[in-house]
Amino acid sequence: MAATQVRKRVLEDRSQAWLGALAVLTLTAVIAATTLLTTLNLGKTTYFADFLQAASIRSGDEVSIAGVPVGTVEDTALDGDHVMVSMKIRHDVVLGSQTRAAIKLSTVLGARYVELKPAGDGTLDGRRITLAHTSVPYDLQKLLQDSTNTFEDVDAQRFAQSMQLVSTQLRDVPSVLPDALAGVQSLSQVIAERRDQIAGLLRSTAEIAEILGGQQADLAALVNQGHQLFGEVVARRDAVQRLMEAATTLVSTARDITVGDHAQLDRLLGDIRQVTAMVGDHDDLLRNLFQAMPLSMRNVANATGSGPFLDFALPGGLLVDSWMCAISGRAEQYRWPERYQYFKDCE
């Protein structure tokens, strides 16, 4: 009997419903594991800091050292008459026994962060920064105490007299004051109605500030180049002054020509127009002249280009042989060897 071959099951043979459920369960497990790892803050150490007040610090705010993020705020809790802030900080960050912590503002909109300044030897006792080594943006209790001390020095009777004097002066205020107050009210309404636009303007300003911060190196190079440019201008102050004086003289001369000598300039332009008109009227003559001129100039160049004399050809018919023989007869007497050969031919 022939042996039957069993085919292995492939992925397409399995139920698509089971495959989909398995994929969903796998994805859910991965997300849950990621969330769990994030929640456990693995690789981080919990530190505590005591502050006089919370100063609007909340969970998730940044913890930094010298501007570099090293952790986040985990929780805030009331501990007696002060607030205890717990922070998750990286394991590689070492905080000495004299480490200081401060709550500071990160933006003008009121965002906070905790700034750490590591100091001292050893480690923090119980990983906790005490009140003596922390600070907040403002101390409400101290502010109220200072206000109380300030108001204790106020003379109540004299203050009442001042208020009475102010009320007396306000009786004689002209009717323009209500209009001014109405204008202030209208302005406040406009600001309230356009608060979204104002917020957009502030966001745009923040983006511009961020761009300028990113281009800080280019701006520094531009300022440096401007400094060098002004340095060259100062170093060549005399040359620049002479240049400005020359430019002033040029402008003055041009003004005198175009304004002071306006009549002469008009006459010059009229003469130029007459010349151009005459050239246009005798266009055919000029064309013929330009065509014949090259031949004449070439003949003149040929006649004068052989040396410091004029070279030309004269027809022999003008000088008969008898006359030439008579002249060449004197060649030997006047030592004209070049003419003596012609005299021998005459013989």
VEXDREN-2710 file (C-alpha; in Angstrom, 1 decimal):
% VEXDREN-2710
k/r/px/py/pz
1/MET/0.0/0.0/0.0
2/ALA/1.4/3.4/-1.0
3/ALA/2.4/5.6/1.9
4/THR/0.3/8.8/2.2
5/GLN/2.2/12.1/2.4
6/VAL/0.9/14.4/5.0
7/ARG/1.0/18.1/4.0
8/LYS/2.0/20.6/6.6
9/ARG/-0.6/23.2/7.5
10/VAL/0.3/26.7/6.3
11/LEU/-0.9/30.0/7.6
12/GLU/-3.7/30.3/5.0
13/ASP/-5.2/27.0/6.4
14/ARG/-5.8/28.5/9.8
15/SER/-8.9/30.4/10.8
16/GLN/-8.7/34.1/10.0
17/ALA/-10.8/34.9/13.1
18/TRP/-8.3/33.2/15.3
19/LEU/-5.4/34.9/13.6
20/GLY/-7.1/38.3/14.0
21/ALA/-7.8/37.7/17.7
22/LEU/-4.2/36.5/18.2
23/ALA/-2.9/39.7/16.6
24/VAL/-5.1/41.9/18.7
25/LEU/-4.0/40.1/21.9
26/THR/-0.4/40.5/20.9
27/LEU/-0.7/44.2/20.2
28/THR/-2.6/44.7/23.5
29/ALA/0.1/42.9/25.4
30/VAL/2.8/45.1/23.8
31/ILE/0.9/48.3/24.6
32/ALA/0.3/47.1/28.2
33/ALA/3.9/46.2/28.7
34/THR/5.1/49.6/27.4
35/THR/2.6/51.4/29.6
36/LEU/3.7/49.3/32.6
37/LEU/7.4/50.0/32.0
38/THR/6.7/53.7/31.7
39/THR/4.6/53.7/34.9
40/LEU/7.3/51.8/36.8
41/ASN/9.9/54.4/35.8
42/LEU/12.6/51.8/35.4
43/GLY/16.0/53.3/35.3
44/LYS/15.0/56.2/37.6
45/THR/15.3/56.9/41.3
46/THR/12.7/58.6/43.5
47/TYR/13.9/61.8/45.4
48/PHE/11.9/64.0/47.7
49/ALA/12.1/67.8/48.2
50/ASP/10.3/69.9/50.9
51/PHE/9.0/73.3/49.9
52/LEU/7.2/76.0/51.8
53/GLN/4.3/75.8/49.3
54/ALA/3.5/74.0/46.1
55/ALA/3.8/77.2/43.9
56/SER/1.6/75.6/41.3
57/ILE/4.0/72.7/40.6
58/ARG/2.1/69.6/39.4
59/SER/2.8/66.0/38.4
60/GLY/4.5/65.7/35.1
61/ASP/6.5/69.0/35.3
62/GLU/10.1/68.9/34.3
63/VAL/13.1/68.5/36.6
64/SER/16.3/69.9/35.2
65/ILE/20.0/70.5/36.1
66/ALA/21.6/73.5/34.4
67/GLY/18.8/73.5/31.8
68/VAL/19.1/69.8/30.9
69/PRO/16.0/67.6/31.7
70/VAL/16.9/64.8/34.1
71/GLY/13.5/63.7/35.3
72/THR/9.9/64.7/36.1
73/VAL/7.7/65.5/39.1
74/GLU/5.8/62.5/40.2
75/ASP/3.5/63.8/42.9
76/THR/2.9/66.6/45.5
77/ALA/1.6/65.9/49.0
78/LEU/1.0/68.0/52.1
79/ASP/3.5/67.1/54.9
80/GLY/2.6/69.1/58.0
81/ASP/3.1/72.8/57.4
82/HIS/4.9/72.4/54.1
83/VAL/4.6/70.5/50.8
84/MET/6.7/67.4/49.8
85/VAL/7.4/66.9/46.1
86/SER/8.4/63.5/44.9
87/MET/10.6/63.4/41.7
88/LYS/11.7/60.6/39.4
89/ILE/15.3/61.3/38.4
90/ARG/17.7/59.2/36.2
91/HIS/20.1/56.8/37.9
92/ASP/23.2/58.4/36.5
93/VAL/22.5/61.7/38.2
94/VAL/24.4/62.1/41.5
95/LEU/23.0/64.4/44.1
96/GLY/25.3/65.4/47.0
97/SER/24.3/66.1/50.6
98/GLN/24.1/69.9/50.0
99/THR/22.0/69.7/46.8
100/ARG/19.5/72.6/46.4
101/ALA/16.1/72.6/44.7
102/ALA/14.0/75.6/43.5
103/ILE/10.7/75.9/41.8
104/LYS/11.0/78.4/38.9
105/LEU/8.9/79.7/36.1
106/SER/9.6/78.3/32.6
107/THR/7.2/80.5/30.5
108/VAL/5.3/83.8/31.0
109/LEU/2.1/81.8/31.0
110/GLY/3.0/80.3/34.4
111/ALA/4.5/76.9/33.6
112/ARG/6.8/75.6/36.4
113/TYR/9.8/73.3/36.7
114/VAL/12.1/72.2/39.5
115/GLU/15.7/73.2/39.1
116/LEU/18.3/71.1/41.0
117/LYS/21.8/72.3/41.9
118/PRO/24.0/69.3/43.0
119/ALA/26.5/70.2/45.7
120/GLY/28.3/68.6/48.6
121/ASP/29.9/65.2/49.2
122/GLY/28.2/61.9/49.8
123/THR/24.5/61.3/49.1
124/LEU/21.2/62.8/50.3
125/ASP/20.0/61.5/53.6
126/GLY/16.9/59.5/52.7
127/ARG/17.1/60.9/49.2
128/ARG/15.3/64.0/50.6
129/ILE/16.1/67.7/50.2
130/THR/15.2/69.6/53.3
131/LEU/13.5/73.0/53.6
132/ALA/16.8/74.7/54.3
133/HIS/17.9/73.8/50.8
134/THR/14.8/74.7/48.8
135/SER/13.2/77.9/47.6
136/VAL/10.0/78.9/45.8
137/PRO/9.2/81.8/43.5
138/TYR/7.4/83.7/46.2
139/ASP/6.6/83.2/49.9
140/LEU/3.0/84.1/50.5
141/GLN/3.3/84.1/54.3
142/LYS/6.4/86.3/54.2
143/LEU/4.6/88.6/51.8
144/LEU/1.6/88.9/54.1
145/GLN/3.8/89.5/57.0
146/ASP/5.6/92.3/55.2
147/SER/2.3/93.8/54.2
148/THR/1.2/93.8/57.8
149/ASN/4.3/95.5/59.0
150/THR/3.9/98.1/56.3
151/PHE/0.3/98.9/57.1
152/GLU/1.1/99.1/60.8
153/ASP/3.3/102.2/60.0
154/VAL/0.4/103.9/58.1
155/ASP/-1.2/106.9/59.8
156/ALA/-4.9/106.0/59.6
157/GLN/-6.1/109.5/60.4
158/ARG/-3.9/111.1/57.7
159/PHE/-5.0/108.4/55.3
160/ALA/-8.7/109.3/56.0
161/GLN/-8.0/113.0/55.4
162/SER/-6.3/112.2/52.1
163/MET/-9.3/110.2/51.0
164/GLN/-11.6/113.1/51.9
165/LEU/-9.4/115.5/50.0
166/VAL/-9.6/113.2/46.9
167/SER/-13.4/113.0/47.1
168/THR/-13.5/116.8/47.3
169/GLN/-11.3/117.2/44.3
170/LEU/-13.4/114.7/42.3
171/ARG/-16.5/116.8/42.8
172/ASP/-15.0/119.5/40.4
173/VAL/-13.8/117.0/37.8
174/PRO/-15.1/118.1/34.4
175/SER/-17.5/116.0/32.4
176/VAL/-14.7/114.5/30.3
177/LEU/-13.9/112.0/33.0
178/PRO/-17.0/109.8/32.4
179/ASP/-16.1/109.9/28.7
180/ALA/-12.5/108.8/29.5
181/LEU/-13.8/106.0/31.7
182/ALA/-16.2/104.9/28.9
183/GLY/-13.2/104.9/26.5
184/VAL/-11.3/102.6/28.9
185/GLN/-14.3/100.3/29.1
186/SER/-14.6/100.2/25.3
187/LEU/-10.9/99.3/25.1
188/SER/-11.2/96.5/27.7
189/GLN/-14.2/95.2/25.7
190/VAL/-12.2/95.2/22.5
191/ILE/-9.3/93.4/24.2
192/ALA/-11.7/90.8/25.6
193/GLU/-13.4/90.2/22.2
194/ARG/-10.0/89.8/20.5
195/ARG/-8.3/87.7/23.2
196/ASP/-7.9/84.8/20.7
197/GLN/-6.0/87.1/18.3
198/ILE/-3.9/88.4/21.2
199/ALA/-3.2/84.8/22.1
200/GLY/-2.2/84.0/18.5
201/LEU/0.1/87.1/18.5
202/LEU/1.8/85.8/21.7
203/ARG/2.2/82.4/20.2
204/SER/3.7/83.9/17.0
205/THR/6.0/86.0/19.2
206/ALA/7.1/82.8/21.0
207/GLU/7.8/81.1/17.6
208/ILE/9.8/84.1/16.5
209/ALA/11.8/84.0/19.7
210/GLU/12.4/80.3/19.2
211/ILE/13.6/80.9/15.6
212/LEU/15.9/83.7/16.7
213/GLY/17.3/81.4/19.4
214/GLY/17.9/78.7/16.8
215/GLN/19.6/81.2/14.5
216/GLN/21.8/82.7/17.3
217/ALA/25.0/81.7/15.7
218/ASP/24.0/83.3/12.4
219/LEU/22.9/86.5/14.2
220/ALA/26.2/86.6/16.1
221/ALA/28.1/86.2/12.8
222/LEU/25.9/89.0/11.2
223/VAL/26.6/91.3/14.2
224/ASN/30.3/90.5/13.9
225/GLN/30.4/91.3/10.2
226/GLY/28.5/94.6/10.9
227/HIS/31.1/95.4/13.5
228/GLN/33.9/94.8/11.0
229/LEU/32.1/96.9/8.4
230/PHE/31.7/99.8/10.7
231/GLY/35.3/99.4/11.8
232/GLU/36.4/99.7/8.1
233/VAL/34.2/102.8/7.7
234/VAL/35.7/104.4/10.7
235/ALA/39.2/103.5/9.7
236/ARG/38.6/105.0/6.2
237/ARG/36.7/108.0/7.5
238/ASP/38.8/110.4/5.4
239/ALA/38.2/108.5/2.2
240/VAL/34.5/108.3/2.9
241/GLN/34.4/112.0/3.6
242/ARG/36.2/112.7/0.3
243/LEU/33.8/110.4/-1.4
244/MET/30.8/112.3/0.1
245/GLU/32.3/115.6/-0.9
246/ALA/32.9/114.4/-4.4
247/ALA/29.3/113.1/-4.6
248/THR/28.1/116.5/-3.3
249/THR/30.2/118.3/-6.0
250/LEU/28.9/116.0/-8.7
251/VAL/25.3/116.7/-7.7
252/SER/25.9/120.4/-7.5
253/THR/27.5/120.4/-11.0
254/ALA/24.7/118.3/-12.5
255/ARG/22.2/120.7/-10.9
256/ASP/24.0/123.7/-12.4
257/ILE/24.1/122.1/-15.8
258/THR/20.5/121.0/-15.9
259/VAL/19.1/124.1/-14.1
260/GLY/21.6/127.0/-14.3
261/ASP/22.7/126.3/-18.0
262/HIS/19.3/125.2/-19.2
263/ALA/19.3/127.6/-22.2
264/GLN/22.8/126.4/-23.4
265/LEU/21.7/122.8/-22.9
266/ASP/18.6/123.4/-25.0
267/ARG/20.8/125.0/-27.8
268/LEU/23.1/122.0/-27.6
269/LEU/20.2/119.6/-27.9
270/GLY/18.9/121.6/-30.9
271/ASP/22.3/121.5/-32.7
272/ILE/22.4/117.7/-32.1
273/ARG/18.9/117.3/-33.6
274/GLN/20.0/119.4/-36.7
275/VAL/23.1/117.3/-37.2
276/THR/21.1/114.1/-37.0
277/ALA/18.5/115.5/-39.3
278/MET/21.2/116.4/-41.9
279/VAL/22.8/113.0/-41.6
280/GLY/19.4/111.5/-42.3
281/ASP/18.8/113.7/-45.3
282/HIS/22.1/112.7/-46.9
283/ASP/22.0/109.1/-46.1
284/ASP/22.6/108.0/-49.7
285/LEU/25.7/110.2/-50.0
286/LEU/27.1/108.8/-46.8
287/ARG/26.5/105.3/-48.0
288/ASN/28.4/105.9/-51.3
289/LEU/31.2/107.7/-49.4
290/PHE/31.6/104.8/-47.0
291/GLN/31.7/102.3/-49.9
292/ALA/34.4/104.3/-51.9
293/MET/36.5/105.4/-48.9
294/PRO/38.1/101.9/-48.3
295/LEU/39.6/101.9/-51.8
296/SER/41.0/105.4/-51.5
297/MET/42.4/104.8/-48.0
298/ARG/44.1/101.5/-49.3
299/ASN/45.8/103.4/-52.2
300/VAL/47.0/106.1/-49.8
301/ALA/48.4/103.4/-47.4
302/ASN/50.2/101.7/-50.3
303/ALA/51.8/104.9/-51.5
304/THR/53.0/106.0/-48.0
305/GLY/53.7/102.7/-46.4
306/SER/57.0/101.9/-48.0
307/GLY/59.1/104.5/-46.2
308/PRO/59.5/108.2/-45.5
309/PHE/58.6/109.0/-49.2
310/LEU/55.7/108.9/-51.6
311/ASP/55.6/105.9/-53.9
312/PHE/53.6/106.2/-57.1
313/ALA/53.7/104.9/-60.6
314/LEU/54.0/107.3/-63.6
315/PRO/53.4/106.2/-67.1
316/GLY/56.5/106.1/-69.3
317/GLY/54.9/107.9/-72.1
318/LEU/55.4/111.2/-70.4
319/LEU/59.3/111.0/-70.5
320/VAL/60.7/110.2/-74.0
321/ASP/63.9/108.3/-74.5
322/SER/65.9/111.3/-75.7
323/TRP/65.1/113.3/-72.7
324/MET/65.9/110.4/-70.4
325/CYS/69.2/109.8/-72.3
326/ALA/70.1/113.5/-71.8
327/ILE/69.5/113.3/-68.1
328/SER/71.3/110.0/-67.7
329/GLY/74.4/111.5/-69.5
330/ARG/75.1/113.4/-66.4
331/ALA/75.0/110.3/-64.3
332/GLU/78.7/109.7/-64.3
333/GLN/79.4/113.4/-63.6
334/TYR/77.0/113.4/-60.6
335/ARG/77.9/109.9/-59.6
336/TRP/74.5/108.4/-60.2
337/PRO/75.4/104.7/-60.8
338/GLU/71.8/103.7/-61.0
339/ARG/71.2/106.1/-63.9
340/TYR/74.5/105.2/-65.7
341/GLN/73.1/101.9/-66.8
342/TYR/70.3/103.6/-68.7
343/PHE/73.0/105.9/-70.4
344/LYS/74.8/102.8/-71.7
345/ASP/71.6/101.6/-73.3
346/CYS/71.3/105.0/-75.0
347/GLU/74.6/104.5/-76.7
END
